[in-house]
Amino acid sequence: MKPSVPPEAGTPSGLERQNSSKVPLRREGDGGTIVGGERMPTKLTTQNGLERPAQSAATTATGVRVALVEDDAGLRRSLERMLNLSPGFRCSCSCGSGEEALKLIPRNPPDIVLMDIHLPNRSGIECTALLRQQLPQLQIIMLTVYNDADTLFKALRAGACGYLLKRARPEEILEAIHEARRGGAPMSSEIARQVVAAFQEPAQAGTPDEGLSRREQEILDHLLRGFANKDIATRLSISVFTVKNHLRHIYEKLHVRSRTDVLLKYRDTRSESDGRPGPR
């Protein structure tokens, strides 16, 4: 009988050990890699039903460039694989620490950064703030296990444009990247509820909504209650395009750039009116 040999880091059990139980990961033969409980295929099917090998970074010359900052080696490799197997995406940089990210990302800025919060020595929130100082246009989505409001708002204040939990499905992560590219503020539904909980009181006189039309005020009220564009359109019996058009005017009048900026602006205003400092 041959002696058993411990699996290497690249084998299935090695990945599971390195992942530290943050997200379920495993490989199943030809079934592909599992990320967030979902299987990423090693082959993709074209519209005519023919199978072809999934694209990799080496064979995909274009696509959304995504940098990863994650200290868990197993999870980081699985995210790399998910991105490189997804048409229109590629992992352009993979970092295991905040220090490495601050060194590598400014050299070749990506389109999007997926940033862990709990990193050794330097937190992902601190790393986000420093990267945004160097690259003000850089879009950073936090990908973390932390779901408390304090951590959420600290990350947003540091410059993050979105906030996802690590148990998000692969398609949710990919859609969040697209949404951030479109100027949105992607958040896991559980995180969105945390934001809504901070804005339970209706807007009052003296808040930043002065100068808005009646329809814009209606849309703003729904936004502050946490409704997505599609839900706002349904409730007000208008098209999603009309909602987006009104939001653009709202952002211009409030001198903000995104839904997240609106939420932070209202939170600060209400904290000041209550005599309480805003989150830091």
Secondary structure by P-SEA (a helix, b strand, c coil): cccccccccccaaaaaaaaccccbbbbccccccccccbbbbccccccccccccccccccccccbbbbbbcccaaaaaaaaaaaaaccccccccccccaaaaacccccccccccccccccccccaaaaaaaaaaacccbbbbbbcccccaaaaaaaaaacccccccccccaaaaaaaaaaaaabbbbbcaaaaaaaaaacccccccccccccccaaaaaaaaaaaacccaaaaaaaacccaaaaaaaaaaaaaaaccccaaaaaaaaaaaaaaaacccccc
